[in-house]
């Protein structure tokens, strides 16, 4: 069983009883700032301020922010290079997709993915059980492109992220509504945490889940 906690934006904690991984810790962008937060591993998908606030966590922890493969405790992590896309004609640079293998589960956090990856990148990623995917557009892929990626990867559990909420200061990205129009069967969970177990991955139906951030 793997526990997923969403802090808002693209920040998550993925954990088991023996290990915890925090991905893309943010600075003050409107969401509540976690206090006394710890983790064994902290990952940043890229060097933008809303994804790389390592100071938010209490050391010690293993920092992962460079392309490559890592074995830390009983967790395998692979950072795969992808494109952040373009905004107003300007190249936003690169971002890493973070592939986490923990408790027999393959989890892909897409970072600030701005372009649907080509076959060579998808082949490098491989099988994905759980997908954490941006849907807000502007700086990342939007709902339509997220749907395209979902159809390519065929994950069993999907958590949309990086969309505008009432508290968010990133007000130029879309809300979750365009995504919900494409996926009307999305489950809305009144919690910031959700547990995924092996049995859930064996079910025939794909589960798409939105959560609160606190």
C-alpha positions, 0 to 999 in steps of 0.5 A: 500500500502506498499513501499519497498526500497532496499539498496543492500545486505539484507538491506531493508526499508518496510514502509507505511505512518504511520510506517517504518521498516529497516531490516538488516542494513549493514556496509561498504560492497561496497554499498553506505552507507545511510545518515541520515536514520531514521525508527520506527523499526530496525530489525537484522536477526543475529549478523553478521557485514553485517546485524546488523549495528544499528549505521547506523540509527538515534535514536530513534527507536525500536530495534528488534533482539531477537526471539519472537513476537512484536507489535509496532505501527500498525506493528506485527513482529515475528522473527522465528529461522532458520539455517544459514547453513554450510560453509567449514564444519563449522556451521554458526549458526542461523539466524532469518526469520523476518515475518512482518504484515503491512497494511494487508500484510504478508512479510517474510525477510529470513535473511541469511537463509542457509537451506530450513526450515522444515514443522514445521518452515514453519507452524510457518511462515504461509501465505506469500504475499511478500518474500525477499529471498537470492539467492547468495549461499555460506553463504545462500541458492542459486538460486535452493534452493530459487526456492524450498522455493518459491514453498513451500511458494507460495508468490505473490511477490518475491524480490531476495536479497543477491547476488553479484553486481559490487560494492559488496565486498562479491565477493564469492557469486553468481550474480543474473544470476543463479536465472534469468535462473530459473525465466526468467520472472523476472521483472527488475525495474530501481529503488530502490523502489517498491510499492505493493498494495492489488490489486497486491496480488489478481492477478493470476500471481506471480511477481518476481522483481529485483531492483537497490540499488540506 
